[in-house]
Amino acid sequence: MNHIFNLPNTITGIRFVLAAALAIMLMMEQTVWMGFFTCLLFVVAACTDWVDGYCARLYKSETVLGQLMDPLADKVLVATALIMLIPLGRVPAWLVLIILCREIIITGLRGIAASSGIVVAASGLGKIKSIIQYIGIGTLIFPLGLLPLPFLHRLGLAILYLSLVLTVWSGLDYFYKLKQIFLSPPTAAD
């Protein structure tokens, strides 16, 4: 039981709580300072994605639970931010829909693989996609009035479009890898 509540898994759990706090903050009136603190919260939450993985590797405390919950926490954080940015007019709903559909499909496929005893860890392409999503979303959350950068949200949207391409690409990559796993002939050990 102790290995379930290790430091990396606890940090992953904190990301779920921070995602809920992010939703609440994005529902509030977005003054310049509220936007700044909301962006700061998102950056902290996004950084926990790196911190929990670093701690898991450093302390050699990677668990199956962590391998399953970490990408789920990432998806909850990204989904929360993207959905809450739609009514603020900062991101088109169709873009959010495509990103979230990919995330749901891949999570479902990972779940099927896990039920077969196969844990599919995040790929390098998926990690790059996540980093670019975090940068784009953080830029879209950042308040326009804090810095004299009127093009900031357009830049954030452009970054999010790049992440959309990587989202679809990495989704196809996961699908291909999982297809290979499920369709490969059983070995003599099976």
FENWOPE-V841363 format. One record per residue. N is the residue number from 1. SS is DSSP state (H for helix, E for strand, C for the rest). Layout:
BEGIN
n: (N,N)
ss: (SS,SS)
END
This chain:
BEGIN
n: (1,2,3,4,5,6,7,8,9,10,11,12,13,14,15,16,17,18,19,20,21,22,23,24,25,26,27,28,29,30,31,32,33,34,35,36,37,38,39,40,41,42,43,44,45,46,47,48,49,50,51,52,53,54,55,56,57,58,59,60,61,62,63,64,65,66,67,68,69,70,71,72,73,74,75,76,77,78,79,80,81,82,83,84,85,86,87,88,89,90,91,92,93,94,95,96,97,98,99,100,101,102,103,104,105,106,107,108,109,110,111,112,113,114,115,116,117,118,119,120,121,122,123,124,125,126,127,128,129,130,131,132,133,134,135,136,137,138,139,140,141,142,143,144,145,146,147,148,149,150,151,152,153,154,155,156,157,158,159,160,161,162,163,164,165,166,167,168,169,170,171,172,173,174,175,176,177,178,179,180,181,182,183,184,185,186,187,188,189,190)
ss: (C,C,C,C,C,C,H,H,H,H,H,H,H,H,H,H,H,H,H,H,H,H,H,H,H,H,H,C,C,C,C,H,H,H,H,H,H,H,H,H,H,H,H,H,H,H,H,H,H,H,H,H,H,H,H,H,H,H,C,C,C,C,C,H,H,H,H,H,H,H,H,H,H,H,H,H,H,H,H,H,H,H,H,H,H,H,C,C,C,C,C,C,H,H,H,H,H,H,H,H,H,H,H,H,H,H,H,H,H,H,H,H,H,H,H,C,C,C,C,C,C,C,C,H,H,H,H,H,H,H,H,H,H,H,H,H,H,H,H,H,H,C,C,C,C,C,C,C,C,C,C,H,H,H,H,H,H,H,H,H,H,H,H,H,H,H,H,H,H,H,H,H,H,H,H,H,H,H,H,H,H,H,H,C,C,C,C,C,C,C)
END
